[in-house]
């Protein structure tokens, strides 16, 4: 039997991430296996276990890459837009990202995030960075918000955005006059409603 090809860790990691990307473009994460990945990159499964420690850690690296891609999708929207326009753009970008890369996006929520160590720190920093962009924009829209209020509202708002995106992907948003309700329109309505309430909330007018 031929011996598996030898790989430098950095090169092997890049190959594994590329193989995962190709797989997740067409298949959900639960169909992916360590053995299948090893076959794709031309090494033994034990080599991947030595590199990552576990299949779970390997998937966490995929999640980190997904978060980096999501950050890349929203960074261009953080320029000189009015805060309400920026929030709508962020919500729509989130929806477009999830729709275009549904299996990769779903992995973020179907598979538990890391709980400790470097992977946990890297994931938390990236997630907090995404929330911070929403917090800053909310405070720009309504300067009367204090830090805790902005933190809470950013989670409340984005939890609602996420729910609409999830229902949209699963085609569970229902219909009106035989036409499916559009996620983009519902996101706009959500933000208009929340921002109107924020603008006229007692003590913040």
ROSE-4610 file (N, C-alpha, C; in Angstrom, 1 decimal, always signed):
// ROSE-4610
residu = [X/X/X/X/X/X/X/X/X/X/X/X/X/X/X/X/X/X/X/X/X/X/X/X/X/X/X/X/X/X/X/X/X/X/X/X/X/X/X/X/X/X/X/X/X/X/X/X/X/X/X/X/X/X/X/X/X/X/X/X/X/X/X/X/X/X/X/X/X/X/X/X/X/X/X/X/X/X/X/X/X/X/X/X/X/X/X/X/X/X/X/X/X/X/X/X/X/X/X/X/X/X/X/X/X/X/X/X/X/X/X/X/X/X/X/X/X/X/X/X/X/X/X/X/X/X/X/X/X/X/X/X/X/X/X/X/X/X/X/X/X/X/X/X/X/X/X/X/X/X/X/X/X/X/X/X/X/X/X/X/X/X/X/X/X/X/X/X/X/X/X/X/X/X/X/X/X/X/X/X/X/X/X/X/X/X/X/X/X/X/X/X/X/X/X/X/X/X/X/X/X/X/X/X/X/X/X/X/X/X/X/X/X/X/X/X/X/X/X/X/X/X/X/X/X/X/X/X/X/X/X/X/X/X/X/X/X/X/X/X/X/X/X/X/X/X/X/X/X/X/X/X/X/X/X/X/X/X/X/X/X/X/X/X/X/X/X/X/X/X/X/X/X/X/X/X/X/X/X/X/X/X/X/X/X/X/X/X/X/X/X/X/X/X/X/X/X/X/X/X/X/X/X/X/X/X/X/X/X/X/X/X/X/X/X/X/X/X/X/X/X/X/X/X/X/X/X/X/X/X/X/X/X/X/X/X/X/X/X/X/X/X/X/X/X/X/X/X/X/X/X/X/X/X/X/X/X/X/X/X/X/X/X/X/X/X/X/X/X/X/X/X/X/X/X/X/X/X/X/X/X/X/X/X/X/X/X/X/X/X/X/X/X/X/X/X/X/X/X/X/X/X/X/X/X/X/X/X/X/X/X/X/X/X/X/X/X/X/X/X/X/X/X/X/X/X/X/X/X/X/X/X/X/X/X/X/X/X/X/X/X/X/X/X/X/X/X/X/X/X/X/X/X/X/X/X/X/X/X/X/X/X/X/X/X/X/X/X/X/X/X/X/X/X/X/X/X/X/X/X/X/X/X/X/X/X/X/X/X/X/X/X/X/X/X/X/X/X/X/X/X/X/X/X/X/X/X/X/X/X/X/X/X/X/X/X/X/X/X/X/X/X/X/X/X/X/X/X/X/X/X/X/X/X/X/X/X/X/X/X/X/X/X/X/X/X/X/X/X/X/X/X/X/X/X/X/X/X/X/X/X/X/X/X/X/X/X/X/X/X/X/X/X/X/X/X/X/X/X/X/X/X/X/X/X/X/X/X/X/X/X/X/X/X/X/X/X/X/X/X/X/X/X/X/X/X/X/X/X/X/X/X/X/X/X]
num = [1/1/1/2/2/2/3/3/3/4/4/4/5/5/5/6/6/6/7/7/7/8/8/8/9/9/9/10/10/10/11/11/11/12/12/12/13/13/13/14/14/14/15/15/15/16/16/16/17/17/17/18/18/18/19/19/19/20/20/20/21/21/21/22/22/22/23/23/23/24/24/24/25/25/25/26/26/26/27/27/27/28/28/28/29/29/29/30/30/30/31/31/31/32/32/32/33/33/33/34/34/34/35/35/35/36/36/36/37/37/37/38/38/38/39/39/39/40/40/40/41/41/41/42/42/42/43/43/43/44/44/44/45/45/45/46/46/46/47/47/47/48/48/48/49/49/49/50/50/50/51/51/51/52/52/52/53/53/53/54/54/54/55/55/55/56/56/56/57/57/57/58/58/58/59/59/59/60/60/60/61/61/61/62/62/62/63/63/63/64/64/64/65/65/65/66/66/66/67/67/67/68/68/68/69/69/69/70/70/70/71/71/71/72/72/72/73/73/73/74/74/74/75/75/75/76/76/76/77/77/77/78/78/78/79/79/79/80/80/80/81/81/81/82/82/82/83/83/83/84/84/84/85/85/85/86/86/86/87/87/87/88/88/88/89/89/89/90/90/90/91/91/91/92/92/92/93/93/93/94/94/94/95/95/95/96/96/96/97/97/97/98/98/98/99/99/99/100/100/100/101/101/101/102/102/102/103/103/103/104/104/104/105/105/105/106/106/106/107/107/107/108/108/108/109/109/109/110/110/110/111/111/111/112/112/112/113/113/113/114/114/114/115/115/115/116/116/116/117/117/117/118/118/118/119/119/119/120/120/120/121/121/121/122/122/122/123/123/123/124/124/124/125/125/125/126/126/126/127/127/127/128/128/128/129/129/129/130/130/130/131/131/131/132/132/132/133/133/133/134/134/134/135/135/135/136/136/136/137/137/137/138/138/138/139/139/139/140/140/140/141/141/141/142/142/142/143/143/143/144/144/144/145/145/145/146/146/146/147/147/147/148/148/148/149/149/149/150/150/150/151/151/151/152/152/152/153/153/153/154/154/154/155/155/155/156/156/156/157/157/157/158/158/158/159/159/159/160/160/160/161/161/161/162/162/162/163/163/163/164/164/164/165/165/165/166/166/166/167/167/167/168/168/168/169/169/169/170/170/170/171/171/171/172/172/172/173/173/173/174/174/174/175/175/175/176/176/176/177/177/177/178/178/178/179/179/179/180/180/180/181/181/181/182/182/182/183/183/183/184/184/184/185/185/185/186/186/186/187/187/187/188/188/188/189/189/189/190/190/190/191/191/191/192/192/192/193/193/193/194/194/194/195/195/195/196/196/196/197/197/197/198/198/198/199/199/199/200/200/200/201/201/201/202/202/202/203/203/203/204/204/204/205/205/205]
x = [+0.9/+0.0/+0.9/+0.5/+1.3/+1.2/+2.2/+2.2/+1.5/+0.7/+0.1/+1.1/+0.8/+1.7/+1.9/+3.1/+3.4/+3.0/+2.5/+2.0/+2.6/+3.0/+3.3/+2.0/+1.9/+0.7/-0.1/+0.6/-0.1/-0.7/+0.0/-0.5/-1.7/-1.5/-2.6/-3.9/-3.7/-4.9/-5.6/-4.8/-5.4/-6.2/-5.6/-6.3/-7.6/-7.5/-8.7/-9.8/-9.4/-10.4/-11.0/-10.2/-10.7/-11.6/-11.3/-12.1/-13.5/-13.4/-14.7/-15.5/-14.9/-15.7/-16.4/-15.6/-16.2/-17.4/-17.2/-18.3/-19.5/-19.3/-20.4/-21.2/-20.6/-21.3/-22.5/-22.4/-23.4/-24.1/-23.4/-23.9/-23.9/-24.9/-24.9/-23.8/-23.4/-22.3/-22.4/-23.6/-23.8/-23.4/-23.2/-22.8/-21.3/-20.6/-19.2/-18.5/-17.5/-16.8/-15.3/-14.6/-13.2/-12.6/-13.1/-12.6/-12.7/-13.9/-14.1/-13.2/-12.9/-12.0/-10.6/-10.2/-8.8/-8.7/-9.7/-9.6/-9.5/-10.2/-10.2/-8.8/-8.1/-6.8/-5.6/-5.9/-4.9/-4.0/-4.6/-3.9/-4.7/-4.1/-4.8/-5.7/-6.8/-7.6/-6.8/-5.9/-5.1/-4.2/-3.9/-3.1/-3.9/-5.2/-6.1/-6.3/-6.5/-6.6/-5.4/-4.2/-3.0/-2.9/-3.4/-3.4/-4.4/-5.6/-6.7/-7.1/-6.7/-7.1/-8.4/-9.4/-10.7/-11.4/-12.4/-13.2/-13.9/-14.3/-15.0/-14.2/-12.9/-12.0/-11.9/-11.8/-11.7/-12.9/-14.1/-15.3/-15.3/-14.7/-14.6/-13.7/-12.7/-11.9/-12.7/-13.6/-14.5/-15.4/-15.9/-16.8/-16.0/-14.8/-13.9/-13.8/-13.6/-13.5/-14.8/-15.9/-17.3/-17.5/-17.1/-17.3/-16.4/-15.2/-14.3/-15.0/-15.6/-16.3/-17.5/-18.2/-19.3/-18.8/-17.8/-17.2/-16.8/-16.2/-15.8/-17.0/-18.1/-19.3/-20.0/-19.8/-20.4/-19.5/-18.1/-17.2/-17.4/-17.7/-17.9/-19.1/-20.0/-21.2/-21.1/-19.9/-19.7/-19.1/-19.4/-18.8/-19.7/-19.9/-20.6/-22.1/-22.7/-24.2/-24.8/-26.1/-26.9/-27.1/-27.2/-27.2/-28.4/-29.6/-30.7/-30.5/-29.9/-29.6/-28.5/-27.6/-26.5/-27.1/-28.0/-28.6/-29.4/-30.1/-30.8/-29.9/-28.8/-27.8/-27.2/-26.9/-26.3/-27.2/-28.5/-29.5/-29.6/-29.7/-29.8/-28.5/-27.4/-26.1/-26.1/-26.6/-26.7/-27.6/-28.7/-29.6/-29.0/-28.3/-27.7/-26.6/-25.8/-24.7/-25.3/-26.3/-26.9/-27.5/-28.2/-28.8/-27.8/-26.7/-25.8/-24.8/-24.7/-23.8/-24.5/-25.6/-26.6/-26.0/-25.3/-24.8/-23.6/-22.8/-21.7/-22.3/-23.3/-23.9/-24.6/-25.3/-26.0/-25.1/-23.9/-23.0/-22.7/-22.7/-22.5/-23.4/-24.6/-25.7/-26.1/-25.8/-26.1/-25.1/-23.9/-22.7/-22.3/-22.2/-21.8/-20.5/-20.4/-19.1/-18.2/-16.9/-15.9/-16.2/-15.8/-16.1/-14.9/-13.7/-12.5/-11.3/-10.2/-9.0/-9.0/-8.0/-7.8/-8.9/-9.5/-10.7/-11.8/-12.1/-13.2/-12.9/-11.7/-11.3/-11.5/-11.0/-11.0/-12.5/-13.3/-14.7/-15.4/-15.2/-15.9/-15.5/-14.2/-13.7/-14.4/-14.6/-15.2/-16.7/-17.4/-18.8/-19.0/-18.2/-18.4/-18.1/-17.2/-16.9/-18.1/-18.8/-20.0/-21.1/-21.3/-22.3/-21.9/-20.6/-20.2/-20.5/-20.5/-20.8/-22.3/-23.1/-24.5/-24.7/-24.0/-24.1/-23.7/-22.6/-22.1/-23.1/-23.7/-24.7/-25.9/-26.4/-27.6/-27.3/-26.2/-25.8/-25.7/-25.2/-25.1/-26.6/-27.5/-28.9/-29.5/-29.3/-29.9/-28.8/-28.2/-27.1/-27.5/-28.8/-29.2/-29.1/-28.8/-28.6/-27.3/-27.4/-26.2/-25.6/-24.4/-23.7/-24.5/-25.1/-25.9/-27.1/-27.8/-29.0/-28.6/-27.5/-27.1/-26.7/-26.1/-25.6/-26.9/-27.8/-29.1/-29.8/-30.0/-30.8/-30.1/-28.8/-28.1/-28.4/-28.5/-28.8/-30.2/-31.1/-32.5/-32.8/-32.2/-32.4/-31.9/-30.6/-30.0/-30.6/-31.2/-31.9/-33.1/-33.8/-35.0/-34.6/-33.5/-33.0/-32.7/-32.0/-31.6/-32.8/-33.8/-35.0/-35.7/-35.8/-36.4/-35.5/-34.2/-33.3/-33.5/-33.5/-33.7/-35.1/-36.1/-37.4/-37.5/-36.8/-36.7/-36.0/-34.9/-34.2/-35.0/-35.8/-36.7/-38.0/-38.2/-39.5/-40.7/-40.6/-41.6/-42.2/-42.1/-42.6/-44.0/-44.6/-45.9/-46.1/-47.4/-47.7/-48.7/-48.8/-49.9/-50.4/-51.6/-52.3/-51.5/-51.2/-50.5/-49.0/-48.5/-47.1/-46.3/-45.1/-44.3/-43.9/-44.0/-43.5/-42.0/-41.5/-40.0/-39.3/-38.1/-37.3/-36.8/-36.4/-35.9/-36.9/-38.1/-39.2/-39.5/-39.5/-39.7/-38.6/-37.4/-36.2/-36.4/-36.8/-36.9/-38.0/-39.1/-40.2/-39.8/-39.1/-38.6/-37.7/-36.8/-35.9/-36.6/-37.6/-38.3/-39.1/-39.7/-40.5/-39.6/-38.5/-37.6/-37.0/-36.6/-35.9/-36.9/-38.2/-39.2/-39.5/-39.6/-39.8/-38.6/-37.4/-36.2/-36.1/-36.5/-36.4/-37.4/-38.5/-39.5/-39.8/-38.8/-38.9/-38.8/-39.6/-39.5/-38.1/-37.8/-36.4/-35.4/-35.8/-34.8/-35.2/-36.3/-36.8/-35.9]
y = [-1.2/+0.0/+1.2/+2.2/+3.4/+4.2/+4.8/+5.7/+7.0/+7.5/+8.8/+9.9/+10.9/+12.0/+12.8/+13.3/+14.1/+15.6/+16.3/+17.6/+18.5/+19.7/+20.7/+21.1/+21.4/+21.7/+22.8/+23.9/+25.0/+24.7/+23.9/+23.5/+22.6/+21.6/+20.7/+21.4/+22.3/+23.1/+23.8/+24.4/+25.1/+24.1/+23.0/+22.0/+21.5/+21.3/+20.8/+21.9/+23.1/+24.2/+24.3/+24.1/+24.2/+23.0/+21.8/+20.7/+20.8/+21.4/+21.6/+22.6/+23.7/+24.7/+24.1/+23.2/+22.6/+21.7/+21.0/+20.1/+20.8/+21.9/+22.7/+23.5/+23.6/+24.3/+23.5/+22.1/+21.3/+20.3/+20.2/+19.2/+19.8/+19.4/+19.9/+19.3/+19.9/+19.5/+18.1/+17.7/+16.4/+15.2/+15.5/+14.5/+14.4/+15.3/+15.4/+14.5/+13.8/+12.9/+13.1/+12.7/+12.8/+12.0/+10.8/+9.9/+10.4/+11.1/+11.6/+12.8/+13.6/+14.7/+14.2/+13.2/+12.7/+12.2/+11.5/+11.0/+12.2/+13.3/+14.4/+15.1/+15.1/+15.8/+14.9/+13.6/+12.6/+12.3/+12.1/+11.7/+10.7/+10.2/+9.3/+10.1/+9.5/+10.2/+10.6/+9.7/+10.0/+11.2/+11.6/+12.8/+14.0/+14.0/+15.1/+15.2/+14.0/+14.0/+14.6/+14.3/+14.8/+16.4/+16.8/+18.3/+19.1/+18.5/+19.3/+18.8/+17.6/+17.1/+16.3/+16.8/+16.1/+16.6/+15.9/+16.3/+17.6/+17.6/+18.8/+20.1/+20.0/+21.2/+21.5/+20.6/+20.9/+21.7/+21.3/+22.0/+23.4/+23.6/+24.9/+25.9/+25.3/+26.1/+26.5/+25.7/+26.1/+27.2/+27.1/+28.2/+29.5/+29.5/+30.7/+31.3/+30.5/+30.9/+31.5/+30.9/+31.5/+32.8/+33.0/+34.3/+35.3/+34.9/+35.9/+36.3/+35.4/+35.7/+36.6/+36.4/+37.2/+38.6/+38.7/+40.0/+40.7/+40.0/+40.6/+41.0/+40.4/+40.8/+42.1/+42.3/+43.5/+44.7/+44.5/+45.6/+46.7/+46.4/+47.5/+48.3/+47.9/+48.6/+49.6/+49.7/+50.5/+51.9/+52.3/+53.6/+54.8/+55.7/+57.0/+56.9/+55.8/+55.6/+56.2/+56.7/+57.0/+55.8/+55.9/+54.7/+53.8/+54.3/+53.5/+52.8/+53.4/+52.8/+51.7/+52.0/+51.0/+49.7/+49.9/+48.7/+47.9/+48.5/+47.8/+47.0/+47.7/+47.1/+45.9/+46.0/+44.9/+43.7/+44.0/+42.9/+42.2/+43.0/+42.4/+41.6/+42.1/+41.4/+40.0/+40.0/+38.8/+37.8/+38.2/+37.4/+36.8/+37.7/+37.3/+36.3/+36.5/+35.6/+34.2/+34.2/+32.9/+32.2/+32.9/+32.3/+31.8/+32.5/+32.1/+31.0/+30.9/+29.9/+29.2/+28.6/+28.1/+27.0/+26.1/+25.0/+25.4/+26.3/+26.8/+27.7/+28.5/+29.3/+28.5/+27.4/+26.6/+25.9/+25.6/+24.9/+25.7/+27.1/+27.9/+27.7/+27.3/+27.2/+25.8/+24.8/+23.4/+22.7/+23.3/+22.7/+23.6/+23.1/+24.0/+24.7/+26.0/+26.7/+26.1/+26.4/+26.0/+26.5/+25.8/+26.2/+26.7/+26.4/+26.9/+26.9/+27.5/+27.6/+28.6/+28.5/+29.5/+29.6/+28.5/+28.5/+29.3/+29.1/+29.8/+31.3/+31.7/+33.1/+33.7/+33.0/+33.6/+33.7/+32.7/+32.8/+33.9/+34.0/+35.1/+36.5/+36.6/+38.0/+38.3/+37.4/+37.7/+37.9/+37.2/+37.4/+38.7/+39.0/+40.3/+41.4/+41.3/+42.3/+42.6/+41.5/+41.7/+42.4/+42.0/+42.7/+44.2/+44.4/+45.8/+46.7/+46.2/+47.1/+47.5/+46.6/+46.9/+47.9/+47.6/+48.5/+50.0/+50.1/+51.4/+52.2/+51.4/+52.0/+52.4/+51.6/+52.0/+53.2/+53.3/+54.5/+55.8/+55.6/+56.7/+57.2/+56.2/+56.6/+57.2/+56.7/+57.2/+57.4/+58.6/+58.9/+58.8/+58.8/+58.7/+57.3/+56.3/+54.9/+54.8/+54.2/+53.9/+52.6/+52.3/+51.1/+49.8/+49.6/+48.4/+48.3/+49.4/+49.4/+49.1/+49.7/+49.4/+47.9/+47.4/+46.0/+45.1/+45.3/+44.5/+44.6/+45.9/+46.1/+45.5/+45.5/+44.9/+43.4/+42.7/+41.3/+41.0/+41.9/+41.7/+41.9/+42.9/+43.2/+42.1/+41.7/+40.7/+39.3/+39.1/+37.8/+37.8/+38.9/+39.0/+38.8/+39.5/+39.3/+37.9/+37.3/+35.9/+35.0/+35.2/+34.4/+34.5/+35.7/+35.9/+35.2/+35.3/+34.6/+33.1/+32.6/+31.1/+30.6/+31.4/+31.0/+31.2/+32.2/+32.4/+31.2/+30.8/+29.6/+28.4/+28.2/+27.0/+27.2/+28.4/+28.7/+28.5/+29.1/+29.0/+30.4/+31.3/+32.7/+32.9/+31.9/+32.0/+32.8/+33.1/+33.7/+34.8/+35.7/+36.7/+36.7/+36.4/+36.3/+35.4/+34.2/+33.2/+33.5/+34.6/+34.9/+34.8/+34.2/+34.1/+35.4/+35.6/+36.8/+36.9/+38.1/+38.2/+38.6/+37.9/+38.2/+39.7/+40.2/+41.5/+42.5/+42.3/+43.3/+43.2/+41.9/+41.8/+42.3/+42.2/+42.8/+44.3/+44.9/+46.4/+46.8/+46.0/+46.4/+46.2/+45.2/+45.0/+46.2/+46.6/+47.7/+49.1/+49.3/+50.5/+50.6/+49.5/+49.5/+49.7/+49.0/+49.1/+50.5/+51.0/+52.3/+53.4/+53.3/+54.3/+54.3/+53.1/+53.0/+53.5/+53.3/+53.8/+55.3/+55.9/+57.3/+58.1/+57.4/+58.1/+57.5/+56.7/+56.1/+57.2/+57.0/+58.0/+58.3/+59.5/+59.9/+59.9/+59.5/+59.5/+60.4/+61.0/+61.9/+63.1]
z = [+0.0/+0.0/+0.0/-0.8/-0.9/+0.4/+0.8/+2.0/+1.7/+2.6/+2.4/+2.1/+1.3/+1.0/+2.3/+2.5/+3.6/+3.4/+4.4/+4.2/+5.4/+5.0/+6.1/+6.7/+8.0/+8.7/+8.1/+7.7/+7.1/+5.8/+4.9/+3.6/+3.8/+4.7/+4.9/+5.4/+6.4/+6.9/+5.7/+4.8/+3.7/+2.8/+2.6/+1.8/+2.4/+3.7/+4.4/+4.4/+4.6/+4.5/+3.1/+2.1/+0.7/+0.5/+1.0/+0.8/+1.5/+2.7/+3.4/+2.7/+2.1/+1.4/+0.2/-0.5/-1.7/-1.3/-0.2/+0.3/+0.7/+1.4/+2.0/+0.9/-0.2/-1.3/-1.8/-1.6/-2.1/-1.1/+0.1/+1.1/+2.5/+3.3/+4.7/+5.5/+6.6/+7.4/+7.9/+8.3/+8.9/+8.0/+6.7/+5.7/+5.6/+6.2/+6.1/+7.2/+6.9/+7.8/+7.7/+8.8/+8.8/+7.8/+7.6/+6.5/+5.1/+4.9/+3.6/+3.3/+4.3/+4.2/+3.9/+4.7/+4.5/+3.1/+2.6/+1.2/+0.2/+0.5/-0.4/-0.5/+0.6/+0.7/+0.6/+0.5/+0.3/+1.5/+2.6/+3.8/+4.6/+5.7/+6.6/+7.6/+8.0/+9.0/+10.3/+10.6/+11.8/+11.7/+10.4/+10.2/+10.5/+10.2/+10.5/+12.0/+12.7/+14.1/+14.8/+14.3/+14.8/+14.7/+13.5/+13.2/+14.1/+14.2/+14.8/+16.2/+16.6/+17.9/+17.9/+17.1/+16.9/+15.7/+15.2/+14.1/+14.5/+15.8/+16.2/+16.1/+16.5/+16.4/+14.9/+14.0/+12.6/+12.1/+12.6/+12.2/+12.8/+14.0/+14.6/+13.7/+13.1/+12.2/+11.0/+10.5/+9.4/+9.9/+11.1/+11.7/+11.8/+12.1/+12.2/+10.8/+9.8/+8.5/+8.0/+8.4/+8.1/+8.7/+9.9/+10.6/+9.9/+9.5/+8.8/+7.4/+6.8/+5.5/+5.7/+6.8/+7.1/+7.5/+8.2/+8.5/+7.2/+6.3/+5.0/+4.2/+4.4/+3.6/+4.2/+5.5/+6.1/+6.2/+6.2/+6.3/+5.3/+4.1/+3.1/+3.4/+4.3/+4.6/+5.8/+6.3/+7.5/+7.2/+6.0/+5.6/+6.0/+5.1/+5.4/+5.2/+5.5/+5.4/+6.6/+6.5/+7.6/+8.5/+9.8/+10.6/+10.3/+10.0/+9.7/+8.3/+7.4/+6.1/+6.3/+7.1/+7.4/+8.1/+9.0/+9.7/+8.7/+7.8/+6.8/+5.9/+5.5/+4.7/+5.4/+6.7/+7.4/+7.5/+7.7/+7.8/+6.5/+5.4/+4.1/+3.7/+4.1/+3.8/+4.6/+5.8/+6.6/+5.9/+5.4/+4.7/+3.4/+2.6/+1.4/+1.6/+2.7/+3.0/+3.4/+4.2/+4.6/+3.4/+2.5/+1.4/+0.4/+0.2/-0.8/-0.3/+1.0/+1.6/+2.7/+2.4/+3.5/+4.3/+3.7/+4.6/+5.5/+5.0/+5.8/+6.9/+6.6/+7.6/+8.7/+8.2/+9.1/+10.1/+9.7/+10.6/+11.8/+11.7/+12.8/+13.9/+13.6/+14.6/+14.9/+14.0/+14.2/+15.0/+15.0/+15.7/+16.8/+18.0/+19.1/+18.9/+19.3/+19.2/+20.3/+20.1/+21.0/+22.4/+23.4/+24.8/+25.6/+25.0/+25.8/+24.8/+25.3/+24.5/+23.4/+22.5/+21.5/+20.5/+20.2/+19.2/+19.8/+21.1/+21.8/+21.8/+22.1/+22.1/+20.8/+19.7/+18.4/+17.9/+18.2/+17.8/+18.6/+19.9/+20.7/+20.2/+19.9/+19.4/+18.1/+17.2/+16.0/+16.1/+17.0/+17.2/+17.9/+18.9/+19.6/+18.6/+17.7/+16.8/+15.9/+15.5/+14.7/+15.4/+16.7/+17.5/+17.8/+17.9/+18.2/+17.1/+15.9/+14.7/+14.8/+15.3/+15.4/+16.6/+17.7/+18.9/+18.5/+17.8/+17.5/+16.6/+15.6/+14.7/+15.5/+16.4/+17.2/+18.0/+18.6/+19.4/+18.5/+17.3/+16.4/+16.0/+15.9/+15.6/+16.8/+18.0/+19.2/+20.2/+20.3/+21.2/+22.7/+23.0/+24.4/+24.9/+24.1/+24.5/+25.3/+26.5/+27.2/+26.7/+27.2/+26.7/+26.9/+28.1/+28.4/+27.5/+27.4/+26.5/+25.1/+24.6/+23.2/+23.1/+24.1/+24.0/+24.0/+24.9/+24.9/+23.6/+23.1/+21.9/+20.7/+20.6/+19.5/+19.4/+20.6/+20.6/+20.3/+20.8/+20.5/+19.1/+18.5/+17.1/+16.2/+16.5/+15.6/+15.8/+17.0/+17.2/+16.3/+16.2/+15.3/+13.9/+13.5/+12.1/+11.8/+12.7/+12.6/+12.4/+13.2/+13.2/+11.8/+11.2/+9.9/+8.8/+9.0/+8.0/+8.1/+9.3/+9.5/+8.9/+9.2/+8.6/+7.1/+6.6/+5.2/+4.5/+5.1/+4.5/+4.5/+5.5/+5.6/+4.9/+4.3/+3.6/+4.5/+5.7/+6.7/+7.1/+6.2/+6.5/+6.0/+5.3/+4.9/+3.6/+3.2/+1.9/+2.1/+1.1/+1.0/-0.4/-0.6/-1.9/-2.8/-2.3/-3.0/-3.4/-2.8/-3.1/-1.8/-1.8/-0.5/+0.0/+1.3/+1.9/+1.8/+1.4/+1.1/+2.3/+2.5/+3.7/+3.7/+2.5/+2.5/+3.0/+2.5/+2.9/+4.4/+5.0/+6.4/+7.2/+6.8/+7.5/+7.5/+6.4/+6.4/+7.3/+7.4/+8.3/+9.7/+10.0/+11.4/+11.8/+11.0/+11.3/+11.4/+10.5/+10.6/+11.9/+12.3/+13.5/+14.7/+14.8/+16.0/+16.1/+15.0/+15.0/+15.3/+14.8/+15.1/+16.6/+17.2/+18.6/+19.4/+18.9/+19.6/+19.6/+18.4/+18.3/+19.2/+19.4/+20.2/+21.6/+22.0/+23.4/+24.4/+25.6/+26.6/+27.1/+27.2/+27.6/+26.6/+25.3/+24.2/+23.1/+23.1/+22.0/+21.9]
